[in-house]
Amino acid sequence: MVLHALGTVTFSRTEVDCTGSRRPSFTLKSCCHFPIATPFSGFHVERKELSLCSPCVQIGEQGINILLNEILNVGVIGGCAKLCSALPKGLERTGCDVACAAVGIKTFIGVLNHTDLDPIYLCEEIKACPAGRDDAAGSVDGNFVSPAVGPSGTTFSMQVDFTIANATGVGEIRISVSGGTQQIGQSFLNTGFAPGRYATNVTLTAKDDPSADPPVIWSPGTYMYAFEVCQGECGSKHPHSKVFGRTQGSFQIR
């Protein structure tokens, strides 16, 4: 089989969350252009099926939670425009506007109420994304980190290798890192994979940031990282969701 080298994901130093605090996080850096922001290539899903999928999944878990609170506390007078205005301007609000307008406010609210904060399932239920294949199959083959040891400030490159036996639908690859005072993670969406062998890389620059809230300190010690490759949201109990495998490794800061 041919091994497909995929794009690169980069850890950024900080991310601003809804509370205004900053924390280490993953951000995506990719030279590729796909319907969904992703480091992956080799997708063979029809673009016409994904024309609504890309904006829809941008709503995200936090966006779904905001919308549910808006429905509970304010109601839905004003339709889609009023409901979606509860989200911050940007990808989340655009995704909400597009998805809600496509199916209507009543259908959109009905699906929101039973998605369990799972944006991929939400978008499958309103037919914005094609449902994942029930015969999808794959395995996680291993991982690699370079360098394995370095001082604070080192950029560590972590790679996950996986094999797809039967083509997959919309899913995610999840990465987490824990050790010292750090416990961080992020999921990256993909539009699905054709059968084949794949590898993708994530880089993490372990740089201290005492000004962050809370402060980011990469103390000497061992740090564990883990990858999960999934169809649908990793860990979801909804139909079509599958975890193809998990692999973990470690690096050391001296």
PyRosetta script that sets phi, psi and omega in degrees:
from pyrosetta import init, pose_from_sequence

init()
pose = pose_from_sequence("MVLHALGTVTFSRTEVDCTGSRRPSFTLKSCCHFPIATPFSGFHVERKELSLCSPCVQIGEQGINILLNEILNVGVIGGCAKLCSALPKGLERTGCDVACAAVGIKTFIGVLNHTDLDPIYLCEEIKACPAGRDDAAGSVDGNFVSPAVGPSGTTFSMQVDFTIANATGVGEIRISVSGGTQQIGQSFLNTGFAPGRYATNVTLTAKDDPSADPPVIWSPGTYMYAFEVCQGECGSKHPHSKVFGRTQGSFQIR")
pose.set_psi(1, 154.2)
pose.set_omega(1, 175.2)
pose.set_phi(2, -84.4)
pose.set_psi(2, 135.5)
pose.set_omega(2, 175.7)
pose.set_phi(3, -91.2)
pose.set_psi(3, 120.4)
pose.set_omega(3, -179.3)
pose.set_phi(4, -90.3)
pose.set_psi(4, 117.0)
pose.set_omega(4, 175.8)
pose.set_phi(5, -83.8)
pose.set_psi(5, 122.1)
pose.set_omega(5, -176.6)
pose.set_phi(6, -96.8)
pose.set_psi(6, 179.5)
pose.set_omega(6, -175.9)
pose.set_phi(7, -69.9)
pose.set_psi(7, -176.8)
pose.set_omega(7, -176.3)
pose.set_phi(8, -112.7)
pose.set_psi(8, 135.7)
pose.set_omega(8, 173.8)
pose.set_phi(9, -107.2)
pose.set_psi(9, 141.7)
pose.set_omega(9, -176.7)
pose.set_phi(10, -123.7)
pose.set_psi(10, 134.9)
pose.set_omega(10, 170.5)
pose.set_phi(11, -72.7)
pose.set_psi(11, 133.7)
pose.set_omega(11, 169.6)
pose.set_phi(12, -95.7)
pose.set_psi(12, 164.1)
pose.set_omega(12, -175.6)
pose.set_phi(13, -71.6)
pose.set_psi(13, -43.4)
pose.set_omega(13, -177.0)
pose.set_phi(14, -141.3)
pose.set_psi(14, 161.7)
pose.set_omega(14, 175.1)
pose.set_phi(15, -141.4)
pose.set_psi(15, 139.9)
pose.set_omega(15, 177.8)
pose.set_phi(16, -91.8)
pose.set_psi(16, 123.8)
pose.set_omega(16, 179.6)
pose.set_phi(17, -98.2)
pose.set_psi(17, -173.4)
pose.set_omega(17, -173.4)
pose.set_phi(18, -69.1)
pose.set_psi(18, -12.6)
pose.set_omega(18, 179.3)
pose.set_phi(19, -94.3)
pose.set_psi(19, -6.7)
pose.set_omega(19, -178.9)
pose.set_phi(20, 91.0)
pose.set_psi(20, -4.2)
pose.set_omega(20, 178.9)
pose.set_phi(21, -82.3)
pose.set_psi(21, 162.2)
pose.set_omega(21, -178.8)
pose.set_phi(22, -115.0)
pose.set_psi(22, 147.9)
pose.set_omega(22, -179.7)
pose.set_phi(23, -150.6)
pose.set_psi(23, 155.9)
pose.set_omega(23, 175.1)
pose.set_phi(24, -62.4)
pose.set_psi(24, 146.4)
pose.set_omega(24, -178.2)
pose.set_phi(25, -158.1)
pose.set_psi(25, 174.6)
pose.set_omega(25, 175.3)
pose.set_phi(26, -100.0)
pose.set_psi(26, 139.4)
pose.set_omega(26, 167.5)
pose.set_phi(27, -129.0)
pose.set_psi(27, 159.3)
pose.set_omega(27, -174.7)
pose.set_phi(28, -94.8)
pose.set_psi(28, 132.4)
pose.set_omega(28, 171.2)
pose.set_phi(29, -127.0)
pose.set_psi(29, 118.2)
pose.set_omega(29, -176.3)
pose.set_phi(30, -146.9)
pose.set_psi(30, 140.3)
pose.set_omega(30, 176.5)
pose.set_phi(31, -93.2)
pose.set_psi(31, -1.0)
pose.set_omega(31, -178.1)
pose.set_phi(32, -92.6)
pose.set_psi(32, 159.2)
pose.set_omega(32, 179.8)
pose.set_phi(33, -126.0)
pose.set_psi(33, 112.3)
pose.set_omega(33, -179.2)
pose.set_phi(34, -130.4)
pose.set_psi(34, 167.0)
pose.set_omega(34, 179.7)
pose.set_phi(35, -59.5)
pose.set_psi(35, -30.9)
pose.set_omega(35, 177.9)
pose.set_phi(36, -116.5)
pose.set_psi(36, 136.3)
pose.set_omega(36, 179.5)
pose.set_phi(37, -60.0)
pose.set_psi(37, 118.7)
pose.set_omega(37, -171.5)
pose.set_phi(38, -161.6)
pose.set_psi(38, 151.7)
pose.set_omega(38, 175.5)
pose.set_phi(39, -86.2)
pose.set_psi(39, 3.3)
pose.set_omega(39, -168.7)
pose.set_phi(40, -97.8)
pose.set_psi(40, 149.6)
pose.set_omega(40, 174.1)
pose.set_phi(41, -128.2)
pose.set_psi(41, 175.5)
pose.set_omega(41, 178.6)
pose.set_phi(42, 86.6)
pose.set_psi(42, 16.5)
pose.set_omega(42, -179.5)
pose.set_phi(43, -77.2)
pose.set_psi(43, 142.3)
pose.set_omega(43, 178.5)
pose.set_phi(44, -129.9)
pose.set_psi(44, 45.6)
pose.set_omega(44, 175.0)
pose.set_phi(45, -101.8)
pose.set_psi(45, 135.9)
pose.set_omega(45, -177.8)
pose.set_phi(46, -58.7)
pose.set_psi(46, 131.3)
pose.set_omega(46, -179.7)
pose.set_phi(47, -60.8)
pose.set_psi(47, -35.3)
pose.set_omega(47, -176.6)
pose.set_phi(48, -64.4)
pose.set_psi(48, -28.5)
pose.set_omega(48, 178.3)
pose.set_phi(49, -72.1)
pose.set_psi(49, -21.8)
pose.set_omega(49, -172.5)
pose.set_phi(50, -107.0)
pose.set_psi(50, 9.0)
pose.set_omega(50, -176.1)
pose.set_phi(51, -62.0)
pose.set_psi(51, -31.7)
pose.set_omega(51, 175.6)
pose.set_phi(52, -98.2)
pose.set_psi(52, -16.5)
pose.set_omega(52, -174.3)
pose.set_phi(53, -65.4)
pose.set_psi(53, -44.8)
pose.set_omega(53, -177.1)
pose.set_phi(54, -56.7)
pose.set_psi(54, -55.2)
pose.set_omega(54, 179.2)
pose.set_phi(55, -66.3)
pose.set_psi(55, -34.7)
pose.set_omega(55, -176.0)
pose.set_phi(56, -61.6)
pose.set_psi(56, -48.2)
pose.set_omega(56, -175.7)
pose.set_phi(57, -68.9)
pose.set_psi(57, -15.6)
pose.set_omega(57, 178.0)
pose.set_phi(58, -68.0)
pose.set_psi(58, -13.8)
pose.set_omega(58, 177.9)
pose.set_phi(59, -57.6)
pose.set_psi(59, -43.4)
pose.set_omega(59, 174.5)
pose.set_phi(60, 72.3)
pose.set_psi(60, 169.2)
pose.set_omega(60, -179.3)
pose.set_phi(61, -62.9)
pose.set_psi(61, -45.3)
pose.set_omega(61, -178.9)
pose.set_phi(62, -64.0)
pose.set_psi(62, -38.9)
pose.set_omega(62, 178.6)
pose.set_phi(63, -63.9)
pose.set_psi(63, -42.5)
pose.set_omega(63, 177.5)
pose.set_phi(64, -60.2)
pose.set_psi(64, -42.2)
pose.set_omega(64, 179.9)
pose.set_phi(65, -62.7)
pose.set_psi(65, -41.7)
pose.set_omega(65, 178.2)
pose.set_phi(66, -62.9)
pose.set_psi(66, -43.0)
pose.set_omega(66, -179.5)
pose.set_phi(67, -64.5)
pose.set_psi(67, -40.8)
pose.set_omega(67, 178.9)
pose.set_phi(68, -63.7)
pose.set_psi(68, -40.5)
pose.set_omega(68, 177.1)
pose.set_phi(69, -65.6)
pose.set_psi(69, -37.4)
pose.set_omega(69, 178.5)
pose.set_phi(70, -64.2)
pose.set_psi(70, -42.9)
pose.set_omega(70, 178.5)
pose.set_phi(71, -62.7)
pose.set_psi(71, -42.7)
pose.set_omega(71, -177.6)
pose.set_phi(72, -69.2)
pose.set_psi(72, -43.2)
pose.set_omega(72, -171.6)
pose.set_phi(73, -93.2)
pose.set_psi(73, -27.5)
pose.set_omega(73, -173.5)
pose.set_phi(74, -116.2)
pose.set_psi(74, -36.2)
pose.set_omega(74, -174.6)
pose.set_phi(75, 96.3)
pose.set_psi(75, -171.0)
pose.set_omega(75, -172.5)
pose.set_phi(76, -124.7)
pose.set_psi(76, 23.7)
pose.set_omega(76, 175.7)
pose.set_phi(77, -62.5)
pose.set_psi(77, 125.5)
pose.set_omega(77, -177.5)
pose.set_phi(78, 110.7)
pose.set_psi(78, -9.2)
pose.set_omega(78, 173.9)
pose.set_phi(79, 74.4)
pose.set_psi(79, -155.7)
pose.set_omega(79, -173.6)
pose.set_phi(80, -59.3)
pose.set_psi(80, -43.7)
pose.set_omega(80, -176.8)
pose.set_phi(81, -60.7)
pose.set_psi(81, -43.1)
pose.set_omega(81, 179.5)
pose.set_phi(82, -66.0)
pose.set_psi(82, -45.6)
pose.set_omega(82, -179.1)
pose.set_phi(83, -62.7)
pose.set_psi(83, -47.8)
pose.set_omega(83, -175.0)
pose.set_phi(84, -70.8)
pose.set_psi(84, -20.3)
pose.set_omega(84, 178.9)
pose.set_phi(85, -67.3)
pose.set_psi(85, -12.3)
pose.set_omega(85, 176.3)
pose.set_phi(86, -70.2)
pose.set_psi(86, -19.5)
pose.set_omega(86, -179.9)
pose.set_phi(87, -87.5)
pose.set_psi(87, 151.9)
pose.set_omega(87, 177.1)
pose.set_phi(88, -65.1)
pose.set_psi(88, 150.4)
pose.set_omega(88, 178.7)
pose.set_phi(89, -60.9)
pose.set_psi(89, 140.8)
pose.set_omega(89, -178.8)
pose.set_phi(90, 134.5)
pose.set_psi(90, -154.6)
pose.set_omega(90, -174.5)
pose.set_phi(91, -60.8)
pose.set_psi(91, -39.3)
pose.set_omega(91, -178.2)
pose.set_phi(92, -62.2)
pose.set_psi(92, -48.9)
pose.set_omega(92, -177.4)
pose.set_phi(93, -67.9)
pose.set_psi(93, -40.8)
pose.set_omega(93, 177.7)
pose.set_phi(94, -60.2)
pose.set_psi(94, -44.3)
pose.set_omega(94, 178.1)
pose.set_phi(95, -60.8)
pose.set_psi(95, -41.2)
pose.set_omega(95, 178.5)
pose.set_phi(96, -64.6)
pose.set_psi(96, -46.3)
pose.set_omega(96, 180.0)
pose.set_phi(97, -57.7)
pose.set_psi(97, -46.8)
pose.set_omega(97, -176.7)
pose.set_phi(98, -67.2)
pose.set_psi(98, -47.6)
pose.set_omega(98, -176.6)
pose.set_phi(99, -67.3)
pose.set_psi(99, -44.3)
pose.set_omega(99, -178.1)
pose.set_phi(100, -66.2)
pose.set_psi(100, -42.7)
pose.set_omega(100, 179.9)
pose.set_phi(101, -64.5)
pose.set_psi(101, -31.4)
pose.set_omega(101, -177.2)
pose.set_phi(102, -69.5)
pose.set_psi(102, -32.6)
pose.set_omega(102, -174.8)
pose.set_phi(103, -114.9)
pose.set_psi(103, -14.5)
pose.set_omega(103, -177.3)
pose.set_phi(104, 95.3)
pose.set_psi(104, 151.5)
pose.set_omega(104, -173.0)
pose.set_phi(105, -62.6)
pose.set_psi(105, -40.1)
pose.set_omega(105, -177.0)
pose.set_phi(106, -65.7)
pose.set_psi(106, -46.7)
pose.set_omega(106, 178.4)
pose.set_phi(107, -63.9)
pose.set_psi(107, -42.2)
pose.set_omega(107, -178.3)
pose.set_phi(108, -60.8)
pose.set_psi(108, -46.0)
pose.set_omega(108, 179.8)
pose.set_phi(109, -66.3)
pose.set_psi(109, -40.5)
pose.set_omega(109, 179.5)
pose.set_phi(110, -58.9)
pose.set_psi(110, -42.1)
pose.set_omega(110, 179.4)
pose.set_phi(111, -72.4)
pose.set_psi(111, -40.0)
pose.set_omega(111, 178.3)
pose.set_phi(112, -53.9)
pose.set_psi(112, -37.1)
pose.set_omega(112, -174.1)
pose.set_phi(113, -71.8)
pose.set_psi(113, -9.5)
pose.set_omega(113, 178.1)
pose.set_phi(114, -134.9)
pose.set_psi(114, 28.6)
pose.set_omega(114, 179.6)
pose.set_phi(115, -91.8)
pose.set_psi(115, -13.0)
pose.set_omega(115, -177.6)
pose.set_phi(116, 54.7)
pose.set_psi(116, 41.8)
pose.set_omega(116, 176.3)
pose.set_phi(117, 59.8)
pose.set_psi(117, 31.3)
pose.set_omega(117, -179.8)
pose.set_phi(118, -107.2)
pose.set_psi(118, 100.3)
pose.set_omega(118, -174.3)
pose.set_phi(119, -66.2)
pose.set_psi(119, -32.5)
pose.set_omega(119, 179.6)
pose.set_phi(120, -67.4)
pose.set_psi(120, -43.9)
pose.set_omega(120, 179.0)
pose.set_phi(121, -64.8)
pose.set_psi(121, -40.6)
pose.set_omega(121, 176.2)
pose.set_phi(122, -54.1)
pose.set_psi(122, -48.3)
pose.set_omega(122, -175.0)
pose.set_phi(123, -72.6)
pose.set_psi(123, -28.8)
pose.set_omega(123, 173.0)
pose.set_phi(124, -68.4)
pose.set_psi(124, -41.1)
pose.set_omega(124, -176.8)
pose.set_phi(125, -65.8)
pose.set_psi(125, -34.0)
pose.set_omega(125, 179.0)
pose.set_phi(126, -93.6)
pose.set_psi(126, 10.0)
pose.set_omega(126, 175.5)
pose.set_phi(127, 67.9)
pose.set_psi(127, 19.2)
pose.set_omega(127, 174.8)
pose.set_phi(128, -76.0)
pose.set_psi(128, -34.5)
pose.set_omega(128, 175.4)
pose.set_phi(129, -115.6)
pose.set_psi(129, 142.7)
pose.set_omega(129, 174.9)
pose.set_phi(130, -66.1)
pose.set_psi(130, 141.1)
pose.set_omega(130, 178.7)
pose.set_phi(131, -62.8)
pose.set_psi(131, 143.5)
pose.set_omega(131, 177.6)
pose.set_phi(132, -62.6)
pose.set_psi(132, 150.3)
pose.set_omega(132, -178.1)
pose.set_phi(133, -74.1)
pose.set_psi(133, 133.8)
pose.set_omega(133, 179.4)
pose.set_phi(134, -71.7)
pose.set_psi(134, -20.7)
pose.set_omega(134, 179.0)
pose.set_phi(135, -97.6)
pose.set_psi(135, 9.7)
pose.set_omega(135, 178.1)
pose.set_phi(136, -58.9)
pose.set_psi(136, 139.4)
pose.set_omega(136, -178.2)
pose.set_phi(137, -149.8)
pose.set_psi(137, 143.5)
pose.set_omega(137, 178.4)
pose.set_phi(138, -167.6)
pose.set_psi(138, 174.7)
pose.set_omega(138, 178.7)
pose.set_phi(139, -147.0)
pose.set_psi(139, 152.1)
pose.set_omega(139, 175.1)
pose.set_phi(140, -97.4)
pose.set_psi(140, 125.8)
pose.set_omega(140, -170.1)
pose.set_phi(141, -96.4)
pose.set_psi(141, -25.2)
pose.set_omega(141, -179.3)
pose.set_phi(142, 162.2)
pose.set_psi(142, -174.5)
pose.set_omega(142, -179.1)
pose.set_phi(143, -149.4)
pose.set_psi(143, 169.3)
pose.set_omega(143, -178.0)
pose.set_phi(144, -154.5)
pose.set_psi(144, 143.5)
pose.set_omega(144, 176.8)
pose.set_phi(145, -131.1)
pose.set_psi(145, 142.1)
pose.set_omega(145, 177.5)
pose.set_phi(146, -146.6)
pose.set_psi(146, 129.5)
pose.set_omega(146, -7.8)
pose.set_phi(147, -73.9)
pose.set_psi(147, 166.8)
pose.set_omega(147, 178.5)
pose.set_phi(148, -84.5)
pose.set_psi(148, -21.7)
pose.set_omega(148, -178.9)
pose.set_phi(149, -140.3)
pose.set_psi(149, 139.2)
pose.set_omega(149, 177.0)
pose.set_phi(150, -168.0)
pose.set_psi(150, 164.6)
pose.set_omega(150, 177.6)
pose.set_phi(151, -76.6)
pose.set_psi(151, 168.8)
pose.set_omega(151, 173.5)
pose.set_phi(152, -55.9)
pose.set_psi(152, 135.7)
pose.set_omega(152, -176.1)
pose.set_phi(153, 101.9)
pose.set_psi(153, -10.0)
pose.set_omega(153, 179.2)
pose.set_phi(154, -69.1)
pose.set_psi(154, 145.1)
pose.set_omega(154, 171.7)
pose.set_phi(155, -96.5)
pose.set_psi(155, 114.8)
pose.set_omega(155, 179.8)
pose.set_phi(156, -97.8)
pose.set_psi(156, 133.5)
pose.set_omega(156, 177.5)
pose.set_phi(157, -107.4)
pose.set_psi(157, 121.1)
pose.set_omega(157, -179.4)
pose.set_phi(158, -114.5)
pose.set_psi(158, 133.3)
pose.set_omega(158, -177.3)
pose.set_phi(159, -121.2)
pose.set_psi(159, 140.9)
pose.set_omega(159, 172.7)
pose.set_phi(160, -118.0)
pose.set_psi(160, 136.0)
pose.set_omega(160, 177.4)
pose.set_phi(161, -112.8)
pose.set_psi(161, 134.7)
pose.set_omega(161, 179.5)
pose.set_phi(162, -148.3)
pose.set_psi(162, 159.3)
pose.set_omega(162, -178.1)
pose.set_phi(163, -122.9)
pose.set_psi(163, 133.0)
pose.set_omega(163, 175.2)
pose.set_phi(164, -106.0)
pose.set_psi(164, 120.4)
pose.set_omega(164, -179.9)
pose.set_phi(165, -89.6)
pose.set_psi(165, -45.6)
pose.set_omega(165, 176.0)
pose.set_phi(166, -122.0)
pose.set_psi(166, 137.7)
pose.set_omega(166, -174.5)
pose.set_phi(167, -51.0)
pose.set_psi(167, 144.1)
pose.set_omega(167, -176.1)
pose.set_phi(168, -111.4)
pose.set_psi(168, 162.5)
pose.set_omega(168, 174.2)
pose.set_phi(169, -96.8)
pose.set_psi(169, -164.4)
pose.set_omega(169, -179.5)
pose.set_phi(170, -57.6)
pose.set_psi(170, 133.6)
pose.set_omega(170, -178.1)
pose.set_phi(171, -156.8)
pose.set_psi(171, -160.2)
pose.set_omega(171, -178.5)
pose.set_phi(172, -150.2)
pose.set_psi(172, 157.1)
pose.set_omega(172, 167.2)
pose.set_phi(173, -114.1)
pose.set_psi(173, 127.3)
pose.set_omega(173, -175.6)
pose.set_phi(174, -109.5)
pose.set_psi(174, 136.7)
pose.set_omega(174, 178.3)
pose.set_phi(175, -127.3)
pose.set_psi(175, 137.8)
pose.set_omega(175, 176.5)
pose.set_phi(176, -138.4)
pose.set_psi(176, 151.4)
pose.set_omega(176, 177.3)
pose.set_phi(177, -135.9)
pose.set_psi(177, 133.4)
pose.set_omega(177, 179.0)
pose.set_phi(178, -142.1)
pose.set_psi(178, 147.3)
pose.set_omega(178, 179.6)
pose.set_phi(179, 156.2)
pose.set_psi(179, 152.2)
pose.set_omega(179, -176.9)
pose.set_phi(180, 57.3)
pose.set_psi(180, -127.2)
pose.set_omega(180, 176.6)
pose.set_phi(181, -98.8)
pose.set_psi(181, 5.2)
pose.set_omega(181, -175.3)
pose.set_phi(182, -98.2)
pose.set_psi(182, 136.3)
pose.set_omega(182, 171.3)
pose.set_phi(183, -148.5)
pose.set_psi(183, 97.9)
pose.set_omega(183, -171.8)
pose.set_phi(184, -131.7)
pose.set_psi(184, 158.3)
pose.set_omega(184, 179.1)
pose.set_phi(185, -170.2)
pose.set_psi(185, 164.4)
pose.set_omega(185, 178.9)
pose.set_phi(186, -160.1)
pose.set_psi(186, 152.4)
pose.set_omega(186, 175.2)
pose.set_phi(187, -114.1)
pose.set_psi(187, 144.4)
pose.set_omega(187, 180.0)
pose.set_phi(188, -122.7)
pose.set_psi(188, 124.1)
pose.set_omega(188, -177.3)
pose.set_phi(189, -74.8)
pose.set_psi(189, 149.2)
pose.set_omega(189, 170.9)
pose.set_phi(190, -138.0)
pose.set_psi(190, 159.2)
pose.set_omega(190, -178.2)
pose.set_phi(191, -88.6)
pose.set_psi(191, -1.0)
pose.set_omega(191, 179.5)
pose.set_phi(192, 119.3)
pose.set_psi(192, 161.7)
pose.set_omega(192, -177.0)
pose.set_phi(193, -126.8)
pose.set_psi(193, 141.7)
pose.set_omega(193, 168.6)
pose.set_phi(194, -78.5)
pose.set_psi(194, 161.3)
pose.set_omega(194, 176.9)
pose.set_phi(195, -55.4)
pose.set_psi(195, 138.6)
pose.set_omega(195, -179.8)
pose.set_phi(196, 157.1)
pose.set_psi(196, -178.5)
pose.set_omega(196, 177.5)
pose.set_phi(197, -108.0)
pose.set_psi(197, 138.3)
pose.set_omega(197, -173.1)
pose.set_phi(198, -134.1)
pose.set_psi(198, 157.1)
pose.set_omega(198, 173.3)
pose.set_phi(199, -145.5)
pose.set_psi(199, 139.9)
pose.set_omega(199, 175.4)
pose.set_phi(200, -140.3)
pose.set_psi(200, 152.2)
pose.set_omega(200, -173.6)
pose.set_phi(201, -120.0)
pose.set_psi(201, 144.4)
pose.set_omega(201, 173.6)
pose.set_phi(202, -124.7)
pose.set_psi(202, 136.8)
pose.set_omega(202, 174.9)
pose.set_phi(203, -115.5)
pose.set_psi(203, 143.0)
pose.set_omega(203, 179.8)
pose.set_phi(204, -128.6)
pose.set_psi(204, 121.2)
pose.set_omega(204, 173.1)
pose.set_phi(205, -96.1)
pose.set_psi(205, 110.0)
pose.set_omega(205, -174.3)
pose.set_phi(206, -84.0)
pose.set_psi(206, 71.8)
pose.set_omega(206, -176.4)
pose.set_phi(207, -106.8)
pose.set_psi(207, 130.3)
pose.set_omega(207, 178.8)
pose.set_phi(208, -64.6)
pose.set_psi(208, 146.5)
pose.set_omega(208, 174.9)
pose.set_phi(209, -141.7)
pose.set_psi(209, 82.6)
pose.set_omega(209, -178.3)
pose.set_phi(210, -61.6)
pose.set_psi(210, -20.2)
pose.set_omega(210, -177.2)
pose.set_phi(211, -82.6)
pose.set_psi(211, -10.5)
pose.set_omega(211, -179.7)
pose.set_phi(212, -70.4)
pose.set_psi(212, 161.6)
pose.set_omega(212, 179.1)
pose.set_phi(213, -125.5)
pose.set_psi(213, 103.9)
pose.set_omega(213, -1.4)
pose.set_phi(214, -74.8)
pose.set_psi(214, 163.2)
pose.set_omega(214, -179.9)
pose.set_phi(215, -58.3)
pose.set_psi(215, 143.9)
pose.set_omega(215, 176.9)
pose.set_phi(216, -100.6)
pose.set_psi(216, 112.9)
pose.set_omega(216, -179.4)
pose.set_phi(217, -127.3)
pose.set_psi(217, 122.0)
pose.set_omega(217, 177.6)
pose.set_phi(218, -97.2)
pose.set_psi(218, 88.5)
pose.set_omega(218, -177.1)
pose.set_phi(219, -73.9)
pose.set_psi(219, 154.5)
pose.set_omega(219, 174.9)
pose.set_phi(220, -58.1)
pose.set_psi(220, 141.1)
pose.set_omega(220, 179.7)
pose.set_phi(221, 149.6)
pose.set_psi(221, -172.1)
pose.set_omega(221, -178.9)
pose.set_phi(222, -97.9)
pose.set_psi(222, 135.1)
pose.set_omega(222, 179.3)
pose.set_phi(223, -120.6)
pose.set_psi(223, 129.4)
pose.set_omega(223, 179.3)
pose.set_phi(224, -95.0)
pose.set_psi(224, 138.4)
pose.set_omega(224, 172.1)
pose.set_phi(225, -124.2)
pose.set_psi(225, 152.4)
pose.set_omega(225, -179.1)
pose.set_phi(226, -144.2)
pose.set_psi(226, 142.9)
pose.set_omega(226, 174.7)
pose.set_phi(227, -116.0)
pose.set_psi(227, 143.3)
pose.set_omega(227, 168.3)
pose.set_phi(228, -128.8)
pose.set_psi(228, 139.4)
pose.set_omega(228, 177.2)
pose.set_phi(229, -117.2)
pose.set_psi(229, 124.7)
pose.set_omega(229, -170.0)
pose.set_phi(230, -139.4)
pose.set_psi(230, 154.3)
pose.set_omega(230, 162.3)
pose.set_phi(231, -98.0)
pose.set_psi(231, 132.1)
pose.set_omega(231, -170.4)
pose.set_phi(232, 74.5)
pose.set_psi(232, -165.4)
pose.set_omega(232, 179.5)
pose.set_phi(233, -79.7)
pose.set_psi(233, 132.3)
pose.set_omega(233, 179.2)
pose.set_phi(234, -58.0)
pose.set_psi(234, 127.7)
pose.set_omega(234, 178.8)
pose.set_phi(235, 86.7)
pose.set_psi(235, -4.2)
pose.set_omega(235, -179.4)
pose.set_phi(236, -69.1)
pose.set_psi(236, 145.0)
pose.set_omega(236, 176.9)
pose.set_phi(237, -97.3)
pose.set_psi(237, 3.9)
pose.set_omega(237, -177.9)
pose.set_phi(238, -75.2)
pose.set_psi(238, 159.9)
pose.set_omega(238, 179.1)
pose.set_phi(239, -56.8)
pose.set_psi(239, 146.8)
pose.set_omega(239, 175.9)
pose.set_phi(240, 77.3)
pose.set_psi(240, -6.9)
pose.set_omega(240, -179.5)
pose.set_phi(241, -82.8)
pose.set_psi(241, 133.6)
pose.set_omega(241, -179.1)
pose.set_phi(242, -142.7)
pose.set_psi(242, 142.7)
pose.set_omega(242, 170.9)
pose.set_phi(243, -102.9)
pose.set_psi(243, 115.0)
pose.set_omega(243, -177.5)
pose.set_phi(244, -80.2)
pose.set_psi(244, -22.0)
pose.set_omega(244, 178.4)
pose.set_phi(245, 162.7)
pose.set_psi(245, 169.3)
pose.set_omega(245, -177.3)
pose.set_phi(246, -141.0)
pose.set_psi(246, 144.1)
pose.set_omega(246, 176.0)
pose.set_phi(247, -143.4)
pose.set_psi(247, 148.1)
pose.set_omega(247, -179.4)
pose.set_phi(248, -139.1)
pose.set_psi(248, 159.3)
pose.set_omega(248, 178.3)
pose.set_phi(249, -154.1)
pose.set_psi(249, -167.1)
pose.set_omega(249, -177.6)
pose.set_phi(250, -150.3)
pose.set_psi(250, 157.6)
pose.set_omega(250, 169.7)
pose.set_phi(251, -137.7)
pose.set_psi(251, 163.6)
pose.set_omega(251, -176.7)
pose.set_phi(252, -122.8)
pose.set_psi(252, 140.2)
pose.set_omega(252, 170.5)
pose.set_phi(253, -107.6)
pose.set_psi(253, 123.6)
pose.set_omega(253, -175.1)
pose.set_phi(254, -101.4)
pose.dump_pdb("model.pdb")
